Amino acid sequence: MREGDSEAMSRRLVAAVENVAEAIEIVDADWQIVYVNRRWMELTGYSEGEAMGRSPAELLLSRAHPPEYYAMIEAELRAGRAWRGYFVSSRKDGSLIPQTLSVTPLLSHSGELEGVVAVRLDLTEQLAAEHRLRESEERYALASMGANDGLWDWKIPEDEAYFSERWCGIVGLDRQGFSGKVQDWLALVHPDDLSRLRELIDDHFQVRSPHFESEHRLRHVDGSYRWVQARGLAFRGPDGAAVRFAGSLTDITQRKQAESMLYFAAAHDGLTSLPNRNLFRDRTSQALERVKRNPEKRFAVLYIDLDGFKQVNDGLGHHVGDRLLVGVARRLETCVRAVDTVSRLGGDEFGLLLEELASNEEATAAAARIERALSMAFEIEGHHVFISGSIGVVCSDENSTVDQMLRDADSAMYEVRTRGRGGHHVIDAATRERRARRNRLGGALRQSVEVEGLELVYQPVVSLITGQLRGLEALARWNHPVRGSVPPGEFVPLAEEMGLIDRLGYQVMREACRRAAQWMHEHARDQFFVNVNVSARQFRDPHFVERVAQVQAMSGLRPGVLGLEITETVFVDRPESVVAMLRELRNMGVRLALDDFGTGFSSLSHLRRFPVQSVKIDRSFVSALDADGATLHIVRAIVSLAHALGMVAVAEGVETLDQVAILRGLGCDLGQGWLFAKAMPAHDVSRLMNERFPIQG
């Protein structure tokens, strides 16, 4: 084609796009608008100048859809798939625009997302016309032919019902063969959902609820069940009684499956798929409540620590270590019954909840079975791997608490470790002596805290896009005068038990802020942050926000530098007051991060409700990225959800360039881990301030 012909063709294409009935927008890879047509400006009320360089979410976002809906659309686009469906956006004046939205990703030759084309068809007039024709049976027939939702209309006195073709199609039925009786609808409802559905219908008929809405399962002709959402409204006669009941039916099976997957991810270990620590605690708490009501409902908690696991990791690599953990999980499941729970508590530690025990001897018998099961070799990638387990056993006591039981099981396990590897131990006087030794360790910790004898180390947090240092996480380390280095996993819980965590936390915060101010001044850094971990106990301090403000002011740090990393445990006791404190902190310019995301069963609700600005993806997910397809989907969902809520996604435990490549492809923003650097003392940090870290092989 000659140059002149090409230019003419371009002019014709532009003219065509400018005059179509649909509103069209194009956004670039940074989600900024680079083109809108005339119809788009008419529909939204924004001028071309107001739209250019801004994101569609900033201009058009409405509250008509839950965050998961936006996250699902973005996930489809980032996966290179187009999306089309019903959508509601906002005009400049705040009114809503019901529409059919078609979004198509623009991909580079390498498959990376370079932009998006969105085509919007206004449904306002169509919906208004449908509303005016609501009483017409002909309207029902016409609407049901094109609607994505099924329609139903029940004339109550005659007990006659109309079900659209789409309604029937959701459950695989032929409308001609469907009798049109409400009882036929109810006959398809899952038995577990039927009574609740009847209750909701009756509540609406009796004016106890303004409208009817129900999520329940319907049996498909293939024998499976589909999740549906039914909405409706009753029309009443002169006496107020319901005479007509009409509404819609939506297939929400995919949404329910996605929710189930995310809930499972939040309540289970990403590597082994076992219940995680929080779910294990929850089930143990339920068992304890049962035994308090009936002492005959005996149960036991077993705490298992693998002996020799570190040697496997160091000698054969983390990949083999992960395979070993999965093998242990499957083997433990063969040692218990269906009513019991096997959990991965973290690292190489497992917990077992044995319920409905006839006697305490059954718990020791189970421990013996586990010992025998673990003693057999694991065959992994041509290696015969041998390990053993140190097992602590504690039997139920109605006067105990969940924390006490877990501490007792841990103490019993530790007693096994002091005698050598392998075997099991039940709580007795010798274990109580270990508690005394723990108390002595606590005394030494108190002395170190009083003289500010703990040291800080710092681990870099790196941009996965540029490889630049974006910030640091400050971590406390304790060198005991006799034992030497004491792991944080040991002294931090001990500090919490002894009421030292507040003082220790403020020491860490002050020193980290002081160092950050020094580094920013020396290296002229503007965009930089330093994060410190904050325990749930610190949030019980009514002066916590005030003290953080004092630390920030004394250090001279500008807002946006200090960050607090919290876990979902801070929300357990006083969720509303914690929300208020977090909002105060955020208004002060303190950055907030939700740590260990995916390791607890309520993280999703917290992510939606609380004002955190970043989400840290737990290292257990990152380590399984290149070996587990399910984990890849989970991490993609977490990153998409974080971005949909305007948050930054941070990956913990990054150890390989392959993991970096996967995380970059999923859109993860930041990473930290041994690939970039181990935690280091303050005097080693300066040399890294302007360094670029490896992010590509």
C-alpha positions in Angstrom: 0.0 0.0 0.0 1.4 3.4 -1.0 2.0 6.0 1.7 -0.9 8.2 0.6 -3.2 5.3 0.6 -2.1 4.3 4.1 -2.7 7.9 5.4 -6.2 7.9 3.8 -7.0 4.6 5.3 -5.9 5.8 8.8 -8.1 8.9 8.5 -11.1 6.7 7.5 -10.5 4.4 10.5 -10.2 7.3 12.9 -13.4 8.8 11.5 -15.2 5.5 11.9 -14.1 5.0 15.5 -15.1 8.6 16.3 -18.7 8.0 15.0 -19.6 4.6 16.3 -22.4 4.2 18.9 -20.0 2.6 21.4 -17.7 4.4 23.8 -14.1 3.4 23.2 -11.0 4.0 25.4 -7.4 2.8 25.1 -5.1 2.5 28.1 -1.4 1.8 28.1 0.6 -0.7 30.2 0.6 1.8 33.2 -3.3 1.8 33.0 -3.3 5.4 31.8 -5.8 6.6 29.2 -4.2 7.4 25.8 -7.3 7.7 23.6 -11.1 8.2 24.0 -13.6 8.7 21.2 -16.4 11.2 21.0 -19.1 8.8 22.3 -16.9 8.1 25.4 -16.8 11.8 26.3 -20.6 12.1 25.8 -21.2 9.0 28.0 -18.9 9.8 30.9 -19.1 13.6 30.9 -15.3 14.0 30.9 -13.4 16.0 28.2 -10.5 14.6 26.3 -8.1 16.8 28.3 -9.6 15.6 31.6 -9.2 11.9 30.6 -5.7 11.8 29.1 -3.0 10.4 31.4 -5.5 9.3 34.1 -6.7 5.8 34.9 -10.2 4.5 34.1 -10.5 3.4 37.7 -9.8 7.0 38.9 -12.5 8.5 36.7 -15.1 5.8 36.4 -14.9 3.4 39.4 -18.3 2.8 41.1 -19.3 0.9 44.2 -21.6 -1.3 42.1 -19.2 -4.3 42.1 -17.2 -6.0 44.9 -13.4 -5.7 44.7 -13.2 -9.3 43.6 -15.1 -8.5 40.4 -12.5 -5.9 39.3 -9.6 -8.2 40.4 -11.1 -11.0 38.2 -11.3 -8.8 35.1 -7.7 -7.6 35.6 -6.5 -11.2 36.1 -8.1 -12.2 32.8 -6.4 -9.3 31.0 -3.0 -10.0 32.5 -3.4 -13.6 31.5 -3.9 -12.4 27.9 -7.6 -13.1 27.7 -10.4 -10.8 26.6 -13.4 -10.2 29.0 -17.0 -9.3 28.2 -19.9 -8.8 30.6 -22.3 -6.6 32.4 -20.6 -3.6 34.2 -21.6 -0.5 36.0 -19.3 2.6 36.0 -19.7 6.2 37.2 -20.2 9.4 35.3 -18.4 12.6 36.2 -21.6 13.8 37.9 -21.6 10.7 40.1 -24.6 9.0 38.3 -24.2 5.3 37.2 -23.8 3.9 33.7 -25.1 0.3 33.3 -23.4 -1.1 30.3 -22.0 -4.0 28.3 -18.2 -3.8 28.6 -15.8 -5.6 26.3 -12.1 -5.3 27.2 -9.3 -6.8 25.0 -5.7 -7.0 26.0 -2.9 -5.6 23.7 0.0 -8.0 23.9 3.6 -7.6 22.8 5.4 -10.3 20.8 6.7 -11.7 24.1 3.2 -11.9 25.5 3.5 -9.0 27.9 0.5 -6.7 28.5 1.1 -3.4 26.6 -2.4 -1.9 27.0 -6.1 -2.5 26.9 -8.9 -1.5 24.5 -12.3 -1.1 26.2 -15.6 -0.8 24.4 -18.7 0.3 26.4 -22.3 0.0 25.2 -24.7 2.1 27.3 -27.7 0.1 28.6 -29.5 2.9 30.4 -32.3 3.4 27.9 -32.6 -0.4 27.4 -33.0 -1.0 31.1 -35.5 1.9 31.4 -37.6 0.4 28.6 -37.5 -3.0 30.3 -38.7 -1.5 33.5 -41.7 0.2 31.8 -42.6 -3.2 30.3 -42.1 -5.2 33.5 -45.8 -6.4 33.6 -45.7 -7.7 30.1 -45.3 -11.5 29.6 -44.1 -10.6 26.1 -41.3 -8.5 27.6 -40.2 -11.5 29.7 -40.0 -13.7 26.6 -38.0 -11.1 24.7 -35.7 -10.2 27.6 -34.9 -13.8 28.5 -33.7 -14.5 25.0 -30.8 -12.1 25.4 -30.3 -11.8 29.1 -27.4 -13.6 30.8 -29.5 -14.1 33.9 -32.5 -16.4 34.1 -36.0 -14.8 34.8 -38.8 -16.2 36.9 -42.3 -15.0 37.6 -44.7 -16.7 40.1 -48.4 -15.9 40.2 -49.1 -17.0 43.7 -52.9 -17.4 43.9 -52.9 -19.5 40.7 -49.7 -21.3 41.6 -48.4 -20.7 38.1 -44.8 -19.9 37.4 -42.8 -18.8 34.4 -39.1 -19.7 34.0 -37.1 -18.3 31.1 -35.0 -20.4 28.7 -31.9 -19.0 30.4 -33.2 -20.1 33.8 -33.8 -23.6 32.6 -30.4 -23.6 30.8 -28.5 -22.9 34.0 -29.6 -26.3 35.3 -29.5 -28.0 31.8 -33.3 -28.3 31.4 -35.4 -27.9 28.3 -38.0 -25.2 29.0 -40.6 -27.1 26.9 -40.2 -30.1 29.3 -40.3 -28.0 32.5 -43.8 -28.0 34.0 -43.6 -24.4 35.4 -44.4 -25.2 39.0 -42.6 -23.6 41.9 -42.3 -27.0 43.4 -40.2 -28.1 40.5 -37.7 -25.3 41.4 -37.7 -26.3 45.0 -37.2 -30.0 44.0 -33.9 -29.0 42.4 -32.5 -27.2 45.5 -29.7 -28.9 47.5 -31.3 -30.5 50.6 -28.8 -28.6 52.9 -30.0 -25.3 51.4 -33.8 -25.8 51.1 -34.9 -24.8 54.6 -32.9 -21.6 54.4 -34.4 -20.8 51.0 -37.9 -21.3 52.3 -37.2 -19.1 55.3 -35.9 -16.3 53.1 -39.0 -16.4 50.8 -41.3 -16.4 53.9 -39.4 -13.5 55.4 -40.0 -11.4 52.3 -43.7 -12.5 52.0 -44.2 -11.5 55.7 -42.4 -8.1 55.1 -39.6 -9.0 57.4 -37.2 -8.2 54.6 -37.6 -5.5 51.9 -36.5 -7.8 49.1 -35.6 -11.4 48.5 -32.0 -12.6 47.9 -30.6 -16.1 48.3 -27.5 -18.0 47.3 -28.1 -21.7 47.1 -27.3 -24.8 45.0 -29.5 -26.2 42.2 -29.1 -29.8 40.8 -28.0 -29.8 37.1 -29.3 -32.6 34.8 -25.8 -34.1 34.8 -26.2 -34.7 38.6 -23.8 -32.0 39.7 -24.9 -28.9 41.6 -24.6 -25.3 40.4 -24.3 -22.3 42.8 -26.9 -19.7 41.9 -28.0 -16.3 43.3 -31.7 -15.6 43.2 -33.1 -12.1 43.6 -36.7 -11.1 43.6 -39.5 -8.8 44.7 -43.1 -9.6 45.8 -46.0 -7.6 44.4 -48.9 -7.3 46.9 -52.6 -7.0 46.7 -54.9 -4.5 48.4 -54.7 -6.5 51.7 -50.9 -6.5 51.6 -50.6 -10.2 50.8 -48.1 -11.3 48.2 -49.9 -12.1 44.9 -46.9 -12.2 42.5 -43.2 -12.9 43.0 -40.7 -12.2 40.2 -37.0 -12.0 39.9 -33.8 -13.2 38.3 -31.4 -16.2 38.7 -27.6 -15.8 38.2 -25.1 -18.7 37.8 -22.4 -17.9 40.4 -20.6 -21.3 40.3 -17.3 -19.8 39.1 -17.3 -17.1 41.7 -18.0 -19.7 44.4 -15.2 -21.9 43.1 -12.8 -18.9 43.2 -13.9 -18.0 46.7 -13.4 -21.6 47.8 -9.9 -21.7 46.3 -8.9 -18.4 48.0 -10.4 -19.5 51.3 -8.5 -22.8 51.1 -5.3 -20.9 50.3 -5.8 -18.7 53.3 -6.5 -21.6 55.7 -4.0 -24.1 54.4 -0.3 -24.4 53.9 0.7 -23.6 50.3 3.3 -26.4 50.1 1.5 -29.4 51.7 -2.1 -28.3 51.4 -2.5 -29.2 55.1 -4.4 -26.9 57.5 -2.1 -24.1 58.7 -1.4 -23.0 62.2 -4.4 -20.7 62.6 -6.9 -23.3 61.3 -5.2 -25.9 63.6 -5.7 -23.5 66.6 -9.3 -23.0 65.7 -10.1 -26.7 65.5 -8.2 -27.3 68.8 -10.3 -24.5 70.4 -13.5 -26.2 69.3 -12.3 -29.5 70.7 -11.5 -27.8 74.0 -15.0 -26.3 74.2 -16.5 -29.7 73.6 -14.4 -31.3 76.4 -15.3 -28.6 78.8 -19.0 -29.4 78.2 -18.3 -33.1 78.3 -15.1 -34.5 79.8 -15.6 -37.8 78.0 -14.9 -36.0 74.7 -11.2 -36.7 75.1 -8.6 -35.4 72.6 -4.9 -35.0 72.3 -2.5 -32.6 70.6 0.8 -33.9 69.1 3.6 -31.6 68.2 6.1 -33.0 65.7 9.5 -31.6 64.8 11.5 -33.4 62.1 15.1 -34.4 63.1 17.7 -34.0 60.4 15.6 -31.8 58.1 18.2 -29.0 58.1 20.8 -31.5 56.9 18.6 -32.5 54.0 18.0 -28.9 53.0 21.7 -28.1 53.2 22.9 -31.3 51.6 20.4 -32.0 48.9 18.8 -28.5 48.4 15.5 -26.8 49.3 13.7 -28.5 46.4 14.3 -31.9 47.9 13.5 -30.5 51.3 10.1 -29.3 50.1 9.4 -32.7 48.5 10.3 -34.3 51.8 7.8 -32.1 53.7 5.1 -33.1 51.3 6.0 -36.8 51.7 5.9 -36.4 55.5 2.5 -34.7 55.3 1.0 -37.6 53.2 2.5 -40.2 55.5 1.2 -38.5 58.6 -2.3 -38.6 57.1 -2.1 -42.4 56.8 -1.5 -42.6 60.6 -4.7 -40.9 61.7 -8.5 -41.2 61.2 -10.9 -39.0 59.2 -12.0 -37.2 62.3 -8.4 -36.1 63.1 -6.5 -33.1 61.8 -2.9 -33.0 60.5 -1.5 -29.5 60.2 1.8 -28.0 59.1 2.6 -25.4 61.8 5.6 -23.9 59.9 9.0 -25.0 58.7 9.5 -28.6 59.6 7.0 -28.6 62.4 3.6 -30.5 62.2 0.7 -30.6 64.6 -1.9 -33.4 65.0 -5.3 -33.1 66.7 -6.6 -36.5 67.7 -10.3 -36.4 68.6 -12.9 -38.8 70.0 -10.3 -40.8 72.1 -11.5 -43.6 74.3 -8.4 -43.2 76.5 -5.1 -41.2 76.7 -3.3 -44.4 75.7 -4.6 -44.0 72.2 -2.6 -40.8 71.9 0.7 -42.5 72.8 -0.2 -45.4 70.4 -0.7 -42.8 67.6 2.7 -41.3 68.5 4.3 -44.8 68.2 2.7 -45.3 64.8 4.0 -42.0 63.6 7.5 -42.9 64.8 7.4 -46.1 62.8 6.0 -44.4 59.7 8.7 -41.7 59.7 11.5 -44.2 60.2 11.0 -45.7 56.7 13.1 -44.1 53.9 11.6 -41.5 51.6 12.6 -41.9 48.0 13.1 -38.5 46.4 14.8 -37.9 43.1 16.9 -41.0 43.4 17.9 -40.3 47.0 16.9 -42.5 50.0 16.2 -39.9 52.7 16.0 -40.9 56.3 14.6 -38.7 59.1 12.9 -39.1 62.4 10.5 -37.0 64.4 10.6 -35.7 68.0 7.0 -35.9 69.2 5.4 -34.0 72.1 2.1 -35.3 73.4 -0.4 -33.5 75.6 -3.8 -34.9 76.4 -6.9 -32.8 76.9 -7.6 -31.0 80.2 -10.9 -29.1 80.6 -9.0 -26.6 82.8 -6.4 -25.8 80.1 -6.4 -23.3 77.3 -5.4 -23.6 73.6 -2.2 -21.7 74.2 -1.3 -23.8 77.3 -1.9 -27.0 75.4 0.3 -25.9 72.5 3.0 -24.8 74.9 2.8 -28.1 76.7 3.0 -30.1 73.5 6.0 -27.9 72.4 7.6 -28.4 75.8 7.1 -32.2 75.5 8.7 -32.2 72.1 11.6 -30.2 73.3 12.2 -32.7 76.1 12.5 -35.4 73.4 15.1 -33.3 71.6 17.2 -32.9 74.8 17.4 -36.7 75.0 18.5 -37.2 71.4 16.6 -37.6 68.2 13.3 -39.4 67.7 10.7 -40.7 70.1 7.8 -39.1 71.9 7.2 -37.7 75.4 4.1 -36.9 77.4 4.0 -33.9 79.7 5.3 -34.7 83.2 7.5 -33.1 86.0 10.6 -33.2 83.8 9.0 -31.1 81.2 7.9 -28.6 83.9 11.6 -28.3 84.7 12.2 -27.2 81.1 9.7 -24.5 81.7 11.8 -23.4 84.6 14.8 -23.2 82.3 12.7 -21.2 79.9 12.0 -18.8 82.8 15.7 -18.4 83.4 16.1 -17.6 79.7 13.4 -15.0 80.1 15.3 -13.4 82.9 18.4 -13.0 80.7 16.2 -11.6 78.0 14.8 -9.0 80.4 18.3 -7.9 81.3 19.3 -7.5 77.7 16.1 -5.5 76.9 16.7 -3.2 79.9 20.2 -2.3 78.7 19.1 -2.2 75.0 21.5 -5.1 74.3 19.7 -6.5 71.3 21.1 -5.8 67.8 19.4 -4.9 64.6 20.1 -6.4 61.2 18.5 -5.2 57.9 17.3 -7.1 54.8 16.9 -5.3 51.5 13.5 -5.0 49.8 14.1 -4.7 46.0 12.0 -3.6 43.0 11.3 -6.6 40.8 11.0 -4.3 37.9 14.3 -2.2 38.1 16.4 -4.2 40.6 16.8 -1.0 42.7 16.8 -1.0 46.5 13.5 0.3 47.6 13.7 -0.2 51.4 14.8 -2.3 54.3 13.1 -4.6 56.8 14.7 -4.2 60.3 15.0 -7.4 62.3 16.1 -7.8 66.0 18.8 -10.3 66.9 19.8 -11.5 70.5 23.1 -12.9 71.5 22.8 -14.7 74.8 25.9 -14.6 76.9 26.0 -18.4 77.2 23.8 -19.8 74.4 25.0 -17.4 71.8 22.5 -16.4 69.0 18.9 -17.1 70.1 16.5 -17.4 67.1 13.8 -14.7 66.9 11.2 -17.4 66.8 12.2 -18.2 70.4 12.9 -14.9 72.0 10.1 -12.9 70.4 7.3 -15.1 71.8 9.2 -15.2 75.1 9.3 -11.3 75.1 5.5 -11.3 74.5 4.9 -13.7 77.4 6.9 -11.6 79.8 5.4 -8.3 78.8 8.7 -7.1 77.2 7.5 -6.8 73.7 6.4 -3.2 74.0 9.8 -2.0 75.2 11.7 -4.2 72.7 9.4 -3.0 69.9 10.0 0.7 70.6 13.8 0.1 70.9 13.8 -1.5 67.4 11.6 1.3 66.0 13.8 4.1 67.4 17.0 2.6 66.1 15.6 1.7 62.7 14.3 5.2 62.2 17.6 6.8 63.4 19.5 4.7 60.9 17.1 5.4 58.1 17.4 9.1 58.6 21.2 8.8 58.5 21.3 6.7 55.3 18.8 9.0 53.5 20.9 12.0 54.4 24.2 10.4 53.4 22.9 9.0 50.1 20.4 11.7 49.2 17.6 9.2 48.9 14.0 10.4 48.5 12.1 7.2 47.8 13.0 4.9 50.6 11.4 3.1 53.5 12.3 1.1 56.6 9.9 -1.5 58.0 9.7 -2.8 61.5 7.5 -5.7 62.8 4.8 -4.9 65.3 3.2 -7.5 67.5 -0.5 -7.7 68.4 0.4 -7.0 72.0 1.8 -3.6 71.1 -1.6 -2.6 69.7 -3.1 -3.1 73.1 -1.1 -0.1 74.3 -3.6 2.9 74.3 -0.7 5.2 73.7 0.7 3.3 70.8 -0.1 5.8 68.0 1.2 8.7 70.1 4.5 6.8 70.8 5.0 6.0 67.1 4.5 9.7 66.3 7.1 10.6 68.9 9.6 8.1 67.4 9.0 9.5 63.9 9.3 13.1 65.0 12.5 12.5 67.1 14.2 10.8 64.1 13.4 13.6 61.7 12.0 11.2 59.2 9.5 12.6 56.7 6.1 10.8 56.3 6.2 7.7 54.2 9.5 6.3 55.3 8.6 4.4 58.5 6.5 1.2 57.8 4.9 -1.1 60.3 4.5 -4.8 59.4 1.5 -6.4 61.1 -0.1 -9.9 61.0 -3.8 -10.7 61.1 -3.4 -11.5 64.8 -3.6 -7.8 65.7 -7.3 -7.9 64.7 -8.4 -10.8 66.8 -9.2 -9.1 70.1 -10.4 -5.6 69.3 -10.9 -5.3 65.5 -12.7 -2.0 65.5 -10.3 -0.2 67.8 -7.4 -1.6 65.8 -8.9 -0.2 62.6 -9.1 3.2 64.2 -5.5 3.1 65.3 -4.4 2.0 61.8 -6.2 4.9 60.2 -4.5 7.3 62.6 -1.2 5.8 61.7 -1.8 6.0 58.0 -2.9 9.7 58.3 0.4 10.4 60.0 2.2 9.0 56.9 3.1 5.6 58.5 3.1 2.9 55.9 1.2 -0.3 56.8 2.0 -3.8 55.5 0.1 -7.1 56.1 2.8 -9.7 56.7 2.6 -13.5 56.2 -0.4 -13.2 53.9 -2.0 -16.5 53.1 -1.0 -18.2 56.4 -4.2 -17.5 58.3 -7.8 -18.1 57.6 -9.2 -14.6 57.7 -6.6 -12.6 55.7 -9.0 -11.9 52.8 -11.5 -10.2 55.0 -8.8 -8.1 56.6 -7.4 -7.1 53.2 -10.8 -5.8 52.3 -11.6 -4.0 55.6 -8.3 -2.6 56.9 -6.2 0.3 55.6 -3.0 -1.5 54.7 -0.9 -0.4 51.8 1.1 -3.5 50.9 0.7 -7.2 51.2 3.6 -9.6 51.9 3.2 -12.9 50.1 4.4 -15.6 52.5 7.7 -17.4 51.6 5.9 -20.8 51.6 4.1 -19.7 48.4 7.2 -18.2 46.8 9.3 -21.3 47.4 6.7 -23.5 45.6 6.1 -21.2 42.6 8.2 -23.2 40.1 7.1 -26.6 41.3 3.4 -26.2 42.0 0.9 -25.0 39.4 -1.8 -24.4 42.1 0.5 -22.2 44.0 1.1 -20.1 40.9 -2.6 -19.5 40.6 -2.8 -18.6 44.2 0.0 -16.0 44.0 -1.5 -14.6 40.8 -4.8 -14.2 42.7 -3.1 -12.5 45.6 -1.2 -10.1 43.4 -4.3 -9.2 41.4 -6.4 -8.8 44.5 -3.8 -6.5 46.1 -3.6 -4.4 42.9 -7.3 -4.2 42.6 -7.4 -2.8 46.1 -4.6 -0.3 45.3 -1.9 -2.1 47.3 1.6 -3.1 46.6 2.5 -6.8 46.5 5.8 -7.9 48.1 7.2 -11.5 47.8 9.1 -12.9 50.8 11.8 -15.6 50.6 13.0 -15.0 47.0 15.9 -17.3 46.4 16.3 -17.8 42.7 16.1 -15.8 39.5 13.5 -18.3 38.2 11.2 -17.2 41.0 11.9 -13.5 40.1 10.9 -14.2 36.5 7.6 -15.8 37.6 6.9 -13.0 40.1 7.6 -10.3 37.5 5.3 -12.1 35.1 2.5 -12.1 37.7 3.0 -8.3 38.3 4.5 -8.6 41.8 6.1 -5.3 42.7 8.8 -5.9 45.3 10.8 -8.9 46.7 13.1 -9.7 49.5 15.2 -12.8 50.1 18.6 -14.5 50.1 18.9 -14.0 46.3 19.4 -10.3 46.9 21.1 -10.4 50.4 20.8 -12.0 53.8 19.9 -9.7 56.8 23.1 -7.7 57.5 24.4 -5.4 60.2 23.9 -1.6 59.8 27.5 -0.9 58.8 27.1 -3.1 55.7 24.0 -1.4 54.5 25.6 1.8 53.0 27.3 -0.1 50.2 24.0 -1.3 49.0 22.1 2.0 48.9 22.8 2.7 45.2 23.3 -0.9 44.0 21.2 -2.7 41.4 20.3 -6.3 42.4 20.0 -9.2 40.0 16.5 -9.6 38.6 17.3 -11.4 35.3 19.3 -14.5 34.4 
